[in-house]
Amino acid sequence: MAPFSLRNLGVSVSLWWEFLIFAGCAGMAYGMRTVVVTGGAGFIGSNFVRVALRRPDLRVVVVDKLTYAGHRESLHGLDPKRCELLVGDIADGGLVRRVYEEYRPAWVVNFAAESHVDRSIDGPRDFIQANVVGAFEMLEGARRYRDGGAGDDFRFLHVSTDEVYGSLGATGAFSETTPYAPNSPYAASKAAADHLVRAYHETYGLPLLLTNCSNNYGPYQFPEKLIPLMILNALEGRELPIYGDGGNVRDWLYVEDHCEGVLCVLEKGRPGSKYNLGGNNERTNVQIVDRICAALEAIRPAAGNAALKKAGAASYQDLKRFVKDRPGHDRRYAIDASLIAAELGWWPRFDFDTGIAATVDWYLANRDWCEAVQGGEDARRRLGLAAVG
């Protein structure tokens, strides 16, 4: 049987409607549910695709713009009969309409977002376009799709962040009723999208769901983020830059746990509801760096690392450097995930020590992926300096 393609159907294919075909018609077999995953070639999205494909009844269509943080390499090795990548921008309303019309998904999960706070400080416009306009187009597409005869099982889940809530003091945790107080252009763009999701449910009655998660870590994370940045810099004998005094606190959630939680909400969550997902693993940034150094020492001892010797460092700890803080840097985040635990039965399976050991192992074993996604550029240079005096 010939591979499924819009070209086979005589449909004109524009530049933004360029397909990379991974799936044949077998993926559309009777009884198989189609899930559209936007941003599915990025960090959390690609991990979600893998979690979803453990289910034999699901077929995945990934829609991804393939910006610097989204890569074909992150989907390598997936079942070619059940996963298809469509290269396109969800801020393109015409493309979004065609996705709904052609694939008629049972579920849509919107991971697509610009997500690095430092980049949002240097260039907020891209964040408004991707995170606000993109979410709007996906919601508009869902509204038309529902009105045009979507199935009764149709659901749309928008994935957000705990950063929309702002900063906490020394105690307390964010709940689903915590008022929004975003402090960066990134957080503000995600907050705006969250409000659109709520409004489209209340106004149009769409079966929408919203999740707000804490900081994720694990495989396939672009090396500009804290944990992969520190792992790769340490291995190469480069400085480990720590903002401010290193005392900023985050709740860390292993990415596979997050993805299982998203799938749980898709299946069992109440439309119109939001659920906080956290790892119950609060750590300061300096504690994170120290734990990474210890994990590397156990697996790749500093004494045998020629890059450290060249840098004049006797240990990974010697590479730590405290640098000027990021502007608007929230001091502490913490998630209260009791609602999803009580209502849907989800709770993270990975503690931090297990998750960070698995993460360090993955980056050590996948240096080719790291090189490929960085494209020969210094993807680990410091950003977010536009507002720093």
VEXROLUM-109331 format. One record per residue (C-alpha): x, y, z. Coordinates in pm, 1 decimal, decimal comma, m for minus. Example, Ala and Ser with C-alpha at 12.3 -4.5 7.8 and 13.67 -1.06 7.14 Angstrom:
// residues 2
+----------+----------+----------+
|        u |        v |        w |
+----------+----------+----------+
|   1230,0 |   m450,0 |    780,0 |
|   1367,0 |   m106,0 |    714,0 |
+----------+----------+----------+
// end
This chain:
// residues 389
+----------+----------+----------+
|        u |        v |        w |
+----------+----------+----------+
|      0,0 |      0,0 |      0,0 |
|    140,8 |    342,3 |    m94,2 |
|    241,4 |    572,4 |    193,1 |
|    m26,7 |    821,2 |    292,0 |
|     44,5 |   1167,1 |    153,5 |
|   m156,9 |   1473,0 |     62,3 |
|     14,7 |   1450,3 |   m274,8 |
|   m152,5 |   1113,6 |   m327,7 |
|   m483,3 |   1290,8 |   m277,3 |
|   m402,7 |   1562,4 |   m530,1 |
|   m375,9 |   1834,5 |   m268,1 |
|   m138,9 |   2126,6 |   m329,3 |
|    148,1 |   2130,8 |    m80,6 |
|    283,7 |   2474,7 |     20,4 |
|    619,0 |   2551,7 |    180,6 |
|    462,2 |   2537,8 |    528,7 |
|    276,8 |   2220,7 |    438,9 |
|    584,9 |   2007,8 |    379,3 |
|    563,3 |   1654,7 |    508,7 |
|    821,7 |   1422,1 |    647,7 |
|    638,4 |   1090,6 |    623,6 |
|    692,4 |    838,8 |    898,4 |
|    354,3 |    669,4 |    880,2 |
|    162,5 |    466,2 |    623,9 |
|   m204,5 |    392,6 |    597,3 |
|   m162,0 |    115,8 |    852,2 |
|   m140,9 |    387,7 |   1115,8 |
|   m501,3 |    478,7 |   1041,9 |
|   m630,1 |    131,5 |   1113,2 |
|   m973,7 |     86,3 |   1257,1 |
|   m985,6 |    153,6 |   1629,1 |
|   m664,1 |    354,8 |   1642,2 |
|   m705,1 |    697,5 |   1801,1 |
|   m515,4 |    989,6 |   1644,0 |
|   m335,4 |   1232,6 |   1875,8 |
|   m201,4 |   1559,6 |   1734,0 |
|    100,7 |   1671,2 |   1937,1 |
|    221,6 |   2023,9 |   1865,2 |
|    582,5 |   2086,9 |   1957,3 |
|    632,6 |   1711,6 |   1946,8 |
|    992,6 |   1737,1 |   1823,0 |
|   1093,9 |   1940,9 |   2126,4 |
|   1202,6 |   1831,4 |   2471,3 |
|    880,1 |   1747,7 |   2654,1 |
|    684,0 |   1686,0 |   2335,6 |
|    918,3 |   1417,7 |   2202,1 |
|    917,1 |   1242,9 |   2538,7 |
|    536,5 |   1255,4 |   2537,4 |
|    526,7 |   1098,7 |   2191,3 |
|    730,3 |    806,4 |   2323,1 |
|    503,1 |    765,2 |   2623,5 |
|    191,6 |    782,8 |   2404,8 |
|    324,7 |    523,3 |   2160,0 |
|    347,2 |    269,0 |   2439,7 |
|    m28,1 |    256,0 |   2397,2 |
|   m114,8 |     27,2 |   2104,2 |
|   m437,4 |    217,3 |   2035,8 |
|   m271,9 |    554,1 |   1967,0 |
|   m131,6 |    703,5 |   1648,4 |
|     62,1 |   1032,9 |   1675,8 |
|     85,2 |   1323,4 |   1434,1 |
|    358,4 |   1566,5 |   1537,7 |
|    328,6 |   1928,5 |   1426,3 |
|    651,7 |   2119,0 |   1484,0 |
|    813,9 |   2426,6 |   1334,0 |
|   1159,3 |   2274,7 |   1395,0 |
|   1310,2 |   2586,5 |   1546,3 |
|   1644,2 |   2567,9 |   1727,8 |
|   1484,5 |   2355,6 |   2006,1 |
|   1283,5 |   2115,0 |   1789,2 |
|   1466,6 |   1845,2 |   1595,4 |
|   1397,6 |   1543,1 |   1381,0 |
|   1672,3 |   1368,0 |   1576,5 |
|   1449,3 |   1374,2 |   1884,4 |
|   1200,3 |   1148,0 |   1704,6 |
|   1459,3 |    905,7 |   1571,8 |
|   1376,0 |    539,4 |   1607,2 |
|    999,7 |    573,5 |   1651,7 |
|    759,2 |    328,0 |   1487,8 |
|    724,6 |    450,1 |   1126,1 |
|    374,3 |    305,0 |   1105,0 |
|    239,5 |    512,1 |   1391,8 |
|    423,1 |    845,6 |   1396,3 |
|    415,8 |   1122,2 |   1135,6 |
|    596,6 |   1456,3 |   1145,0 |
|    439,8 |   1760,9 |    984,0 |
|    675,3 |   2058,2 |    961,2 |
|    471,7 |   2372,4 |   1018,0 |
|    392,1 |   2672,2 |   1236,4 |
|     81,3 |   2659,4 |   1456,6 |
|     55,1 |   3038,1 |   1427,5 |
|    m40,8 |   2971,9 |   1062,3 |
|   m420,1 |   2947,4 |   1080,1 |
|   m448,8 |   2784,7 |    738,6 |
|   m214,3 |   2503,7 |    834,0 |
|   m396,3 |   2449,6 |   1162,7 |
|   m730,2 |   2416,8 |    983,8 |
|   m585,8 |   2157,0 |    748,6 |
|   m443,3 |   1956,8 |   1038,5 |
|   m787,5 |   1927,0 |   1198,5 |
|   m961,4 |   1857,7 |    866,5 |
|   m718,8 |   1596,5 |    735,2 |
|   m629,3 |   1408,5 |   1053,4 |
|   m953,5 |   1444,5 |   1252,2 |
|   m781,4 |   1390,0 |   1588,0 |
|   m948,8 |   1248,3 |   1894,1 |
|   m701,0 |   1437,0 |   2110,5 |
|   m480,9 |   1743,7 |   2068,7 |
|   m193,4 |   1823,5 |   2305,0 |
|    m35,9 |   2166,7 |   2267,8 |
|    327,1 |   2158,5 |   2381,8 |
|    444,4 |   2405,2 |   2116,2 |
|    605,6 |   2703,8 |   2283,9 |
|    911,4 |   2917,9 |   2308,9 |
|   1020,9 |   2838,5 |   2662,1 |
|   1362,2 |   2977,7 |   2758,2 |
|   1323,1 |   3275,5 |   2994,4 |
|   1660,5 |   3422,9 |   2899,0 |
|   1563,3 |   3424,9 |   2530,7 |
|   1233,7 |   3595,0 |   2617,2 |
|   1427,4 |   3876,7 |   2780,8 |
|   1636,9 |   3931,3 |   2468,9 |
|   1353,3 |   3886,8 |   2216,9 |
|    996,4 |   3875,3 |   2352,6 |
|    823,6 |   3905,8 |   2013,3 |
|    886,4 |   3542,3 |   1919,1 |
|    724,6 |   3435,4 |   2247,1 |
|    406,8 |   3630,5 |   2179,5 |
|    383,7 |   3486,4 |   1829,2 |
|    443,9 |   3124,7 |   1927,8 |
|    283,7 |   3108,9 |   2270,8 |
|    m12,0 |   3344,3 |   2232,8 |
|    m94,0 |   3357,7 |   1860,8 |
|    m11,6 |   2988,6 |   1822,5 |
|   m241,0 |   2890,6 |   2109,3 |
|   m515,6 |   3113,6 |   1967,8 |
|   m497,4 |   2948,7 |   1624,9 |
|   m506,7 |   2600,7 |   1780,0 |
|   m812,8 |   2695,8 |   1984,1 |
|   m985,8 |   2852,5 |   1685,4 |
|   m913,4 |   2538,6 |   1487,6 |
|  m1059,7 |   2328,1 |   1768,4 |
|  m1373,5 |   2543,1 |   1773,6 |
|  m1430,9 |   2496,7 |   1401,6 |
|  m1349,6 |   2127,9 |   1426,5 |
|  m1597,5 |   2074,3 |   1710,1 |
|  m1866,6 |   2265,9 |   1523,2 |
|  m1792,1 |   2065,6 |   1208,5 |
|  m1852,1 |   1727,2 |   1365,3 |
|  m1559,7 |   1623,3 |   1586,2 |
|  m1617,3 |   1298,2 |   1770,9 |
|  m1766,3 |   1285,8 |   2118,2 |
|  m1428,5 |   1182,0 |   2257,2 |
|  m1250,0 |   1495,2 |   2129,7 |
|  m1029,4 |   1665,2 |   2390,1 |
|   m772,7 |   1945,1 |   2375,8 |
|   m503,4 |   1978,5 |   2642,4 |
|   m286,0 |   2288,5 |   2670,0 |
|     44,0 |   2241,7 |   2853,2 |
|    156,8 |   2537,0 |   3062,5 |
|    404,9 |   2618,5 |   3337,3 |
|    422,2 |   2708,4 |   3705,4 |
|    598,3 |   3032,6 |   3604,5 |
|    259,9 |   3193,1 |   3535,3 |
|    208,9 |   3211,0 |   3913,3 |
|    511,7 |   3430,2 |   3979,9 |
|    742,1 |   3387,8 |   4277,5 |
|    689,3 |   3230,6 |   4619,4 |
|    835,4 |   3319,1 |   4953,6 |
|   1015,1 |   3072,0 |   5177,1 |
|    700,6 |   2865,6 |   5235,4 |
|    384,0 |   2761,3 |   5053,5 |
|    315,2 |   2609,8 |   4712,6 |
|    122,9 |   2697,1 |   4397,2 |
|   m224,9 |   2546,9 |   4374,0 |
|   m474,2 |   2554,1 |   4089,2 |
|   m635,6 |   2863,8 |   4245,8 |
|   m314,9 |   3065,8 |   4292,5 |
|   m352,8 |   3408,0 |   4121,8 |
|   m139,7 |   3466,0 |   3814,1 |
|    158,3 |   3701,6 |   3851,5 |
|    403,9 |   3639,3 |   3565,0 |
|    741,6 |   3812,1 |   3594,1 |
|    907,4 |   3745,8 |   3256,8 |
|    793,8 |   3786,1 |   2894,8 |
|    793,2 |   3405,7 |   2868,5 |
|    572,1 |   3363,4 |   3175,1 |
|    340,2 |   3641,9 |   3056,6 |
|    297,9 |   3478,6 |   2715,7 |
|    209,5 |   3145,3 |   2876,9 |
|    m32,7 |   3317,1 |   3115,8 |
|   m206,8 |   3482,5 |   2821,0 |
|   m250,4 |   3144,2 |   2651,6 |
|   m387,7 |   2993,6 |   2975,7 |
|   m650,1 |   3266,9 |   2990,2 |
|   m747,9 |   3197,0 |   2629,5 |
|   m794,4 |   2829,0 |   2712,0 |
|  m1022,5 |   2913,5 |   3003,2 |
|  m1218,6 |   3164,8 |   2794,3 |
|  m1271,5 |   2921,2 |   2506,1 |
|  m1409,3 |   2662,4 |   2744,9 |
|  m1638,6 |   2906,3 |   2923,6 |
|  m1756,1 |   3087,3 |   2609,1 |
|  m1771,7 |   2808,6 |   2351,8 |
|  m1802,5 |   2500,5 |   2571,0 |
|  m1496,8 |   2335,1 |   2418,5 |
|  m1366,3 |   2021,7 |   2597,3 |
|  m1042,7 |   2188,4 |   2706,8 |
|   m794,6 |   2087,9 |   2975,1 |
|   m500,2 |   2278,1 |   3120,1 |
|   m189,8 |   2157,2 |   3303,0 |
|     74,7 |   2365,0 |   3479,2 |
|    398,0 |   2183,3 |   3551,0 |
|    714,7 |   2250,2 |   3744,2 |
|   1065,1 |   2245,7 |   3592,1 |
|   1121,4 |   1937,3 |   3377,1 |
|   1449,6 |   1755,2 |   3325,0 |
|   1553,4 |   1441,9 |   3139,7 |
|   1646,8 |   1320,0 |   2789,0 |
|   1624,2 |   1537,0 |   2475,2 |
|   1637,4 |   1873,4 |   2655,8 |
|   1814,4 |   2141,8 |   2453,9 |
|   2151,1 |   2222,9 |   2613,4 |
|   2070,0 |   2585,7 |   2696,2 |
|   1867,2 |   2473,8 |   3000,5 |
|   2028,7 |   2436,6 |   3343,6 |
|   2071,3 |   2059,8 |   3380,9 |
|   2198,8 |   1963,9 |   3032,3 |
|   2405,1 |   2283,8 |   3025,7 |
|   2582,7 |   2186,7 |   3345,3 |
|   2634,0 |   1825,1 |   3238,5 |
|   2789,2 |   1913,2 |   2903,6 |
|   2992,4 |   2208,8 |   3031,1 |
|   3136,4 |   1996,5 |   3311,0 |
|   3234,1 |   1716,5 |   3073,4 |
|   3412,9 |   1967,8 |   2850,5 |
|   3588,5 |   2150,2 |   3133,5 |
|   3388,3 |   2469,2 |   3078,1 |
|   3262,7 |   2702,6 |   3349,9 |
|   2941,4 |   2614,0 |   3534,4 |
|   2765,8 |   2952,6 |   3556,8 |
|   2526,9 |   2988,0 |   3852,7 |
|   2302,3 |   3294,5 |   3864,6 |
|   2320,2 |   3520,9 |   4168,6 |
|   2384,1 |   3336,6 |   4492,6 |
|   2254,5 |   3005,9 |   4356,4 |
|   1969,2 |   3007,0 |   4606,1 |
|   1679,0 |   3020,1 |   4360,0 |
|   1453,4 |   2720,5 |   4426,2 |
|   1265,3 |   2510,3 |   4172,0 |
|   1052,9 |   2196,0 |   4198,0 |
|   1202,2 |   1941,7 |   3957,1 |
|    986,3 |   1691,0 |   3768,6 |
|   1134,5 |   1408,3 |   3561,5 |
|   1000,1 |   1446,7 |   3208,2 |
|    861,5 |   1093,0 |   3180,5 |
|    654,6 |   1148,6 |   3494,9 |
|    520,4 |   1471,0 |   3347,4 |
|    425,7 |   1301,2 |   3020,4 |
|    245,4 |   1021,0 |   3201,8 |
|     57,2 |   1287,7 |   3396,2 |
|    m46,6 |   1464,7 |   3076,3 |
|   m176,4 |   1138,6 |   2932,4 |
|   m364,2 |   1076,5 |   3257,2 |
|   m532,3 |   1418,2 |   3236,4 |
|   m622,4 |   1360,6 |   2870,3 |
|   m799,1 |   1038,1 |   2955,5 |
|   m956,7 |   1113,2 |   3290,8 |
|   m950,9 |   1489,3 |   3355,2 |
|  m1267,6 |   1695,7 |   3379,6 |
|  m1306,8 |   1929,3 |   3076,8 |
|  m1270,4 |   2287,6 |   3187,3 |
|  m1033,5 |   2190,9 |   3469,0 |
|   m667,7 |   2263,2 |   3530,0 |
|   m421,0 |   2040,3 |   3710,7 |
|    m81,7 |   2122,5 |   3862,3 |
|    190,8 |   1862,0 |   3807,0 |
|    498,5 |   1873,2 |   4026,8 |
|    787,4 |   1647,7 |   4122,1 |
|    789,7 |   1711,9 |   4497,2 |
|   1164,3 |   1773,9 |   4453,4 |
|   1256,2 |   2126,6 |   4560,7 |
|   1621,9 |   2211,6 |   4510,4 |
|   1827,5 |   2530,9 |   4492,3 |
|   2020,4 |   2586,1 |   4171,6 |
|   2350,9 |   2534,6 |   4350,2 |
|   2223,0 |   2204,6 |   4493,3 |
|   2137,0 |   2094,7 |   4138,7 |
|   2487,5 |   2176,5 |   4016,8 |
|   2647,0 |   1998,6 |   4313,1 |
|   2435,7 |   1687,6 |   4249,1 |
|   2533,0 |   1684,6 |   3881,0 |
|   2900,8 |   1715,4 |   3973,4 |
|   2865,7 |   1421,4 |   4211,3 |
|   2684,8 |   1209,3 |   3952,0 |
|   2952,6 |   1281,9 |   3692,9 |
|   3229,1 |   1200,3 |   3938,3 |
|   3068,7 |    859,9 |   3999,6 |
|   3037,7 |    781,6 |   3628,4 |
|   3323,2 |    977,5 |   3466,9 |
|   3578,9 |   1059,9 |   3739,9 |
|   3745,4 |   1398,4 |   3708,6 |
|   4089,8 |   1240,6 |   3739,3 |
|   4041,0 |   1075,0 |   3402,3 |
|   3885,5 |   1374,5 |   3224,8 |
|   4149,3 |   1539,5 |   3006,7 |
|   3928,5 |   1846,1 |   2950,7 |
|   3931,3 |   1923,4 |   3322,9 |
|   4308,7 |   1890,5 |   3340,8 |
|   4341,9 |   2129,0 |   3045,2 |
|   4115,6 |   2378,0 |   3226,3 |
|   4330,8 |   2352,1 |   3538,0 |
|   4051,2 |   2197,5 |   3742,6 |
|   4103,1 |   1906,4 |   3980,1 |
|   3729,1 |   1837,8 |   4019,1 |
|   3398,5 |   1921,6 |   3855,6 |
|   3320,5 |   2143,9 |   4153,8 |
|   3617,2 |   2364,2 |   4060,2 |
|   3428,5 |   2474,2 |   3747,0 |
|   3147,7 |   2647,5 |   3941,5 |
|   3121,5 |   3024,7 |   3887,7 |
|   2864,6 |   3262,0 |   4038,8 |
|   2757,0 |   3519,9 |   3779,1 |
|   2533,8 |   3824,7 |   3772,7 |
|   2169,9 |   3727,4 |   3824,3 |
|   1905,2 |   3721,8 |   3555,1 |
|   1666,7 |   4021,7 |   3563,0 |
|   1327,2 |   3939,9 |   3714,6 |
|   1455,0 |   3605,0 |   3840,9 |
|   1179,9 |   3443,6 |   4050,5 |
|   1317,1 |   3326,8 |   4383,3 |
|   1116,4 |   3013,0 |   4444,4 |
|    859,6 |   2787,9 |   4281,0 |
|    682,5 |   2492,8 |   4438,7 |
|    385,4 |   2289,9 |   4315,8 |
|     96,9 |   2146,3 |   4515,6 |
|     m2,8 |   1843,4 |   4306,2 |
|   m258,3 |   1709,0 |   4553,1 |
|   m557,4 |   1770,8 |   4323,5 |
|   m438,4 |   1546,0 |   4039,9 |
|   m323,7 |   1286,3 |   4294,0 |
|   m662,1 |   1276,1 |   4466,6 |
|   m882,1 |   1310,9 |   4158,6 |
|   m691,4 |   1116,8 |   3892,5 |
|   m447,0 |    904,0 |   4088,1 |
|   m129,6 |   1046,4 |   3933,3 |
|    190,3 |   1084,7 |   4131,8 |
|    551,6 |   1103,7 |   4006,1 |
|    743,0 |    775,8 |   4012,9 |
|   1097,1 |    918,6 |   3996,6 |
|   1269,3 |   1075,4 |   4293,5 |
|   1536,6 |   1331,5 |   4210,8 |
|   1839,4 |   1108,9 |   4268,7 |
|   1701,9 |    841,0 |   4036,7 |
|   1597,1 |   1092,6 |   3773,7 |
|   1923,2 |   1288,4 |   3769,4 |
|   2130,0 |    968,5 |   3747,6 |
|   1920,6 |    856,3 |   3447,2 |
|   1958,8 |   1200,8 |   3290,1 |
|   2336,3 |   1213,3 |   3328,2 |
|   2360,0 |    860,8 |   3184,4 |
|   2150,9 |    963,9 |   2885,0 |
|   2361,4 |   1268,9 |   2799,3 |
|   2682,1 |   1068,5 |   2832,9 |
|   2542,8 |    804,0 |   2597,5 |
|   2398,0 |   1049,6 |   2344,7 |
|   2673,0 |   1297,2 |   2267,4 |
|   2594,1 |   1261,5 |   1895,5 |
|   2242,9 |   1395,6 |   1959,2 |
|   2388,4 |   1685,5 |   2157,4 |
|   2625,8 |   1777,8 |   1875,1 |
|   2355,3 |   1745,2 |   1609,5 |
|   2099,1 |   1969,7 |   1779,5 |
|   2353,1 |   2239,6 |   1860,5 |
|   2438,6 |   2264,0 |   1492,4 |
|   2802,1 |   2357,7 |   1551,9 |
|   2701,9 |   2679,2 |   1729,4 |
|   2766,1 |   2777,7 |   2089,4 |
|   2412,9 |   2699,6 |   2204,7 |
|   2535,4 |   2723,3 |   2562,8 |
|   2636,0 |   3089,9 |   2555,9 |
|   2465,8 |   3310,5 |   2810,9 |
|   2145,5 |   3485,4 |   2700,6 |
|   1907,5 |   3718,6 |   2882,4 |
|   2157,5 |   4001,0 |   2915,5 |
|   1945,9 |   4266,6 |   2743,8 |
|   1817,8 |   4406,0 |   3072,5 |
|   2134,2 |   4350,7 |   3274,9 |
|   2328,7 |   4669,7 |   3344,4 |
+----------+----------+----------+
// end
